[in-house]
């Protein structure tokens, strides 16, 4: 007997993102670049210098539709890995991720862009990938190029761009492709103060449209203002998940205690 498909109203009640007991690891070469490592590589020996580094450890959370989830934590806490598993770029070693909606992602500078194509060509390629009609692509490219402040560089190959230009283009593309779910990793790192203000305004607009947004940021003030939920990751595990003010307060207390401990030991 077949299981009936959920109705539209039932689907809307389901979380936009389900992360269910997810663990993920990276492989690193501990002897990469060394004489031993080069010899092993020449001889086809891969096992001796490979180490698995856990990045996420049994992480579970639900992100309801329309939620703006801020992800905070120290460097190496697993924040970017969480976004990559949600985006489907990194397969979890354990558990599963379920995403219900069309994703647009800005995960790091230049990801998903071709260096040999121009900015305009990359914009159009991104639009086609999410099903935007060709008749809309020219207008979309102009809108995105203006937002990203590219000027004449929109018709230059992306390999000629600075890291700030890449970051501006990456955010502009991700934010203008009409996503249902938007994943952003440190979106405000590229550009001057005026562009950062534009970026924040655009994110507020997206939030007002009921989209689901997952934002990794070290800017706690932005997370406090824009997020409806916040998760604090530490060493690949969830420490706290809930109200942004409460989670950020706990995280700041931890940071102060850790800093005091270092000062005392010194």
C-alpha positions in Angstrom: 0.0 0.0 0.0 1.5 3.3 -1.0 2.0 6.2 1.4 -0.1 9.3 0.5 1.9 12.4 -0.4 1.7 15.2 2.2 -0.6 18.0 1.3 0.6 21.6 0.6 -0.4 22.7 4.0 1.4 19.8 5.6 4.5 20.5 3.6 4.5 24.1 4.8 4.3 23.0 8.4 7.4 20.9 8.0 10.8 22.5 8.8 12.7 24.1 5.9 15.8 22.3 7.2 16.2 19.1 9.2 19.7 18.2 10.5 19.4 14.8 12.1 22.3 13.4 14.2 24.9 14.7 11.6 28.6 14.1 11.9 31.1 15.2 9.3 34.9 15.0 9.0 37.6 16.3 6.8 40.7 14.3 5.5 44.0 16.1 5.9 47.5 15.1 4.8 49.7 15.6 7.9 52.9 15.1 5.9 51.8 17.1 2.8 54.8 18.9 1.3 57.4 16.9 3.3 60.0 14.6 1.7 58.2 11.6 3.1 54.8 12.8 1.8 56.2 13.4 -1.7 57.8 9.9 -1.8 54.5 8.4 -0.6 52.6 10.3 -3.3 55.0 9.1 -6.0 54.7 5.5 -4.8 50.9 5.8 -4.6 50.8 5.4 -0.8 47.9 7.5 0.5 47.2 5.9 3.8 50.2 6.8 6.0 49.8 10.6 6.1 46.0 10.9 6.1 44.1 11.9 9.2 40.4 12.4 9.7 39.5 15.6 11.6 36.0 15.7 13.1 34.2 18.9 12.2 30.6 18.1 13.3 29.7 15.7 16.1 26.1 14.3 16.3 24.5 17.7 15.5 20.6 17.8 15.4 18.4 20.9 14.8 15.3 22.0 13.0 15.0 25.3 11.2 11.3 26.2 10.7 10.3 28.0 7.5 10.8 31.8 7.7 13.4 31.4 10.5 16.6 33.5 10.4 19.2 31.3 12.1 22.4 32.9 13.3 25.3 30.5 13.7 28.0 31.6 16.1 31.2 30.2 17.6 34.9 30.4 17.5 37.0 29.6 14.4 37.1 25.9 13.8 33.8 25.3 15.7 32.1 23.7 12.6 30.0 26.6 11.4 31.1 26.6 7.8 30.9 22.8 7.8 27.3 22.9 8.9 26.4 25.2 6.0 28.3 23.0 3.5 26.4 19.9 4.7 23.1 21.8 4.4 24.0 22.9 0.9 24.9 19.4 -0.1 28.5 20.2 -0.8 29.8 18.0 1.9 28.2 14.6 2.6 27.9 13.8 6.3 29.7 10.7 7.6 26.7 9.9 9.8 23.1 11.2 10.0 21.2 13.0 7.3 20.1 16.5 6.2 16.7 17.2 4.7 16.1 20.5 2.9 12.7 21.5 1.7 13.0 24.4 -0.6 15.3 26.0 -3.3 18.7 26.9 -1.9 21.0 29.8 -2.8 24.3 29.8 -1.0 27.2 32.2 -0.4 29.7 30.0 1.4 33.0 31.5 0.6 34.6 34.0 -1.7 34.3 32.9 -5.3 32.6 29.5 -4.7 30.4 28.5 -7.6 31.9 31.1 -10.0 34.1 30.4 -13.0 37.3 32.4 -13.2 37.4 32.3 -17.0 33.9 33.7 -17.4 33.0 37.3 -16.9 30.9 38.6 -14.0 27.9 39.0 -16.4 28.3 35.4 -17.7 28.5 34.0 -14.2 25.4 35.9 -13.2 23.5 34.5 -16.2 24.8 31.0 -15.5 23.6 31.2 -11.9 20.2 32.4 -13.1 19.8 29.6 -15.6 20.8 27.0 -12.9 17.8 28.0 -10.7 15.4 28.1 -13.6 15.1 31.9 -14.2 13.8 32.5 -17.8 16.4 33.7 -20.4 14.2 36.7 -21.1 14.9 38.0 -17.5 18.6 37.4 -17.4 19.8 40.7 -19.0 17.8 42.8 -16.5 18.9 40.5 -13.7 22.5 40.9 -14.6 22.2 44.7 -14.7 20.5 44.7 -11.2 23.1 42.4 -9.7 26.1 44.3 -11.3 24.8 47.6 -10.0 24.2 46.2 -6.5 27.7 44.7 -6.4 29.3 47.9 -7.6 31.2 46.2 -10.4 31.0 49.0 -13.0 32.8 48.0 -16.2 34.3 45.0 -14.5 31.1 43.1 -14.9 32.4 42.3 -18.4 35.8 41.3 -17.2 36.8 37.7 -16.3 36.3 37.0 -12.6 40.0 36.0 -12.3 40.8 39.7 -12.6 38.6 40.6 -9.6 39.9 41.4 -6.1 38.6 39.3 -3.2 36.3 42.1 -2.2 34.8 42.3 -5.7 34.3 38.5 -5.7 32.6 38.7 -2.3 30.3 41.5 -3.4 29.4 39.6 -6.6 28.8 36.4 -4.7 26.4 38.0 -2.2 24.6 39.9 -4.9 24.0 36.7 -7.0 23.0 34.6 -4.0 20.5 37.3 -2.7 18.9 38.1 -6.1 18.1 34.6 -7.3 14.8 34.5 -5.4 15.8 31.7 -3.0 13.5 30.0 -0.6 16.5 29.2 1.6 19.5 31.4 1.7 22.8 30.2 3.3 25.4 32.9 4.0 28.9 32.5 5.4 30.3 35.8 6.6 28.6 37.9 3.9 29.8 41.2 5.3 33.5 40.6 4.9 33.8 42.0 1.4 33.5 45.7 0.7 33.5 49.1 2.5 31.2 50.3 5.2 28.7 51.6 2.7 28.4 48.2 0.9 28.2 46.4 4.3 25.2 48.6 5.0 23.6 47.7 1.6 24.2 44.0 2.4 22.5 44.3 5.8 19.6 46.1 4.2 19.2 43.5 1.6 19.2 40.7 4.2 16.5 42.6 6.2 14.4 42.7 3.0 14.8 39.0 2.4 13.8 38.3 6.0 10.7 40.4 5.6 9.7 38.2 2.6 9.5 35.1 4.8 12.5 33.3 3.5 14.6 30.9 5.6 18.1 32.2 6.2 21.1 30.6 7.8 23.8 33.1 8.6 27.3 32.4 9.9 28.8 35.5 11.3 31.3 36.7 13.9 29.3 40.0 14.0 27.2 39.3 17.1 25.5 42.7 16.8 24.1 41.7 13.4 23.1 38.3 14.6 21.3 39.8 17.6 19.3 42.2 15.4 18.5 40.0 12.4 18.2 36.4 13.8 15.1 34.9 15.2 17.0 31.9 16.4 20.7 31.3 17.2 22.8 28.2 17.5 26.2 28.3 19.3 28.7 25.6 18.0 31.9 24.6 19.9 34.2 21.9 18.7 31.6 20.5 16.3 28.8 20.3 18.9 25.8 22.4 19.7 26.3 24.2 23.0 23.0 26.1 23.0 20.1 26.7 20.5 17.3 29.2 21.0 16.6 32.9 21.6 19.4 35.1 20.1 19.8 37.3 23.1 20.2 34.4 25.5 22.5 32.3 23.3 24.7 35.3 22.5 24.9 36.3 26.2 26.0 32.7 27.1 28.6 32.7 24.3 30.0 36.1 25.4 30.3 34.9 29.0 32.2 31.9 27.8 34.5 34.1 25.7 35.2 36.3 28.7 35.9 33.4 31.0 38.2 31.8 28.5 40.1 35.1 28.0 40.4 35.5 31.8 41.8 32.0 32.1 44.4 32.7 29.4 45.4 35.9 31.2 45.7 34.1 34.5 47.9 31.4 33.1 50.2 33.9 31.5 
